[in-house]
Structures are given as structure tokens and as C-alpha cells.
Amino acid sequence: MRVLLTGHQGYLGTVMAPVLAAAGHEVVGLDAGLFADCVLGPPPADPPGHRVDLRDVTAEHVADVDAVIHLAALSNDPLGSLAPELTYDINHHASVRLARLARDAGVRRFLYASTCSVYGAAGGADLVTEDAPLRPVTPYAESKVRVEDDLHALADGDFSPVFMRNATAFGYSPRLRADIVLNNLVGHALLSGEVLVLSDGTPWRPLVHAADIARAFAAALTAPREAVHDRAFNIGSEINNVTVAEIAEQVAEAVSGSKVVITGETGADPRSYRVDFSRFRAAAEGFDCEWTVKQGAVELADAYREFELTRDDFERRFTRLAVLRAASDSGAVDDTLRWRP
Ligand SMILES: NC(=O)c1ccc[n+]([C@@H]2O[C@H](COP(=O)([O-])OP(=O)(O)OC[C@H]3O[C@@H](n4cnc5c(N)ncnc54)[C@H](O)[C@@H]3O)[C@@H](O)[C@H]2O)c1
């Protein structure tokens, strides 16, 4: 298939592009390149791509494309809360526009990167299925719910949106993010000797390796239409349904000499959900995640050591919010986060 991969220069896109290529697909990227230089380790070999803002996409970008994988977004809760209106412009309106253009151009499958954050403060011991009520607690998560609703309305006999509700990602990507929980805790542990948990550690936070997300999207591309058409899927694995305290323990084991510090305060983030991932395993027969949290912590610690992660890079270069703030302060981007000419 010829696949348009938006967000191909992000954390997940940089891992996904080679997985799709290895599966035999022709990948064309599309990204504004906001984090293109946020690289840890050898520079990635990006597929050919369009350097364009999602809000400026035209019919040309979706011409001759069989499927779209849509990752491009302001990608986390703090970013969304910083500029809610931008989050809705980019994550919601521009995504729905892209989907309409794709449908009009005859694209048959549209895989949308949603998130388990749509379940919000689901709490409790029960596993959350895709049919659970959606309780987004941030503009970021709300934007994902709105896109799911609007794409659902576009589904028809020729156009199949698929809602991939990813757990929180972890693991090494050449375009690293250090602002997601496991990647962050491993960095703290190495740089300070402490695995610092700024809460009581009790929230459930299911995790999934970036490479497993990439394999899941590759599987969803070729799964039978009737198995995935207009359906939501939780992407992850029950073995990685962990509390933040458990994540911290795994990190302390992976980074020798580090110790867990749980501050015990009420965390700022009310999200807590344990998730059932069986629907996707059934739809994409043979799919299962390969990575455990422990393996990911070891992999990250090795990569951080090998590529000599510095505190400055950890706090600025690999933290999405800090990168955008710096680009805005320096005038590189305008107040709508578009590059200035
Ligand atoms: N990483 C996770 O834990 C996680 C979990 C669930 C869902 N997701 C979703 O997966 C997707 C990818 O996440 P990620 O971790 O790779 O994030 P990321 O921030 O690393 O990548 C997002 C990419 O989108 C691009 N982008 C942002 N705004 C754009 C715009 N206006 N025009 C064009 N490109 C733009 C950025 O340049 C970047 O390359 C996002 O939609 C995110 O919400 C991520």
C-alpha cells in the first residue's frame, strides 16, 4: 500500500515508518517538523515526506494514497492545556479536514492515533473496554474524543476510519520524548539517582512500547475490513497494566543504584485506568505486544548511557512543551505554532 504517515518526524512516527516499510508499504510522510531535530543517537533515515502544517493540507497530499495513518498532533496533556484553542484547531479540526480530503480522494482506510486518555479518571479495578464511557479530563483527550465522533460520521462503505486508542508509550525512539512516564523516570534515575514520583503512585497507567504500537498499526492496515471498520481498539497489553509506583519499581531495578522516591502528594493528573486489550488481539489475529515495562526500562537506560543523555537535553530538547516554548520565545514559530517564513 501507499501510506501517508502524518507525524512521521515525531516520537512514534520515527519508529513506525521503518516498520511499515519493512512490511512492504510505500511510506510518504507529512509533518511540520516541530521536533525534527530532537534526536538522540544516530539521525533517523526519514521516508520522503511533505514539510507542511496539518492545517494547510490540500487534496494533493492525499492523492494516490491507499491509506492514511494519522499521528500528527499536539501530543500530550500539558501541551493541550497550554493552548486549548490550538489543540482543538490542530488535533480536532485539522484532523477532520484531513479525513474528509482523504475520503474524497478515495482513501479507503484511515488509522487514527487516539489514546486511552479518553477514559480519564475511570479508576476502579475493572478493566476498561472500548465500550466504557469516555471521560476526557484535558483538552488533549477531549480533542481525541471529538475526532473519533466526527470520523465515525464519515465512515461509509468505501471509507473505514479505525480508532487506535494507544496506552501511554515508552521505549527508545531516535526522536526521543522524555515527557512520557517511563522515559521520564528512567532519565531521572540515571541523572539524579532518584526515581521521582510526584504523586502517591497509585494511579493506573497502562503502557505500551513504541515498537508495539508501530506493529499494531501495521496489523490494522491489512486486517480484514469488516474486523476494523469504524471500530475503536485499545492498543497495549494487560501485562503492562501497571500503577505509577510499579513503573517506578521497574525503573529502580533497571537502573542500579537508583532508589524510588514517592512524594505522596495528590498528583496533578487525575487519569487512572486499567485497560482490556483483547478486542484488537481478536481483530488482528496473531497480534500481541512483545515488550514489557521492565525490558523497556533496561533498553532506555542502555540508550541514555550509550548516547550520553545530558540533563539539559532531558529537560529541554526531549520535552515537547519546552521545545515549543523555546521556538515561540525565539520567534521561530508564531503564536499559532506555524513556522515564520
Ligand atoms: N506517545 C504516547 O504516549 C501516545 C499515547 C497515545 C496516543 N498518542 C498519539 O500518537 C500520536 C503521535 O504521538 P508522539 O508521541 O509521536 O508525539 P510527537 O509530539 O513526538 O509527534 C507528533 C508529531 O506531529 C507533528 N505535528 C504537530 N503539530 C503539527 C501540525 N500542526 N502540522 C503538522 N505536523 C504537526 C510534530 O511535528 C511531531 O512530529 C499523537 O497523535 C498522540 O496524541 C501518543
The ligand as an ORCA input file, in Angstrom:
! r2SCAN-3c Opt
* xyz 0 1
  N       3.359      8.924     22.875
  C       2.302      8.477     23.550
  O       2.389      8.051     24.702
  C       0.958      8.457     22.885
  C      -0.075      7.744     23.511
  C      -1.339      7.751     22.924
  C      -1.542      8.440     21.740
  N      -0.512      9.130     21.164
  C      -0.772      9.861     19.918
  O       0.119      9.417     18.925
  C       0.451     10.499     18.077
  C       1.962     10.638     17.985
  O       2.485     10.869     19.283
  P       4.035     11.094     19.516
  O       4.338     10.611     20.889
  O       4.813     10.575     18.376
  O       4.091     12.690     19.537
  P       5.211     13.702     18.976
  O       4.930     15.013     19.605
  O       6.546     13.118     19.145
  O       4.892     13.741     17.421
  C       3.832     14.483     16.886
  C       4.249     14.942     15.508
  O       3.187     15.745     14.979
  C       3.753     16.864     14.362
  N       2.820     17.980     14.391
  C       2.328     18.612     15.473
  N       1.543     19.636     15.089
  C       1.547     19.628     13.734
  C       0.929     20.440     12.750
  N       0.151     21.497     13.072
  N       1.151     20.161     11.438
  C       1.939     19.111     11.079
  N       2.561     18.318     11.972
  C       2.363     18.582     13.288
  C       5.005     17.200     15.151
  O       5.924     17.942     14.362
  C       5.503     15.819     15.527
  O       6.456     15.327     14.607
  C      -0.246     11.729     18.624
  O      -1.465     11.891     17.940
  C      -0.510     11.344     20.064
  O      -1.624     12.026     20.586
  C       0.732      9.137     21.704
*
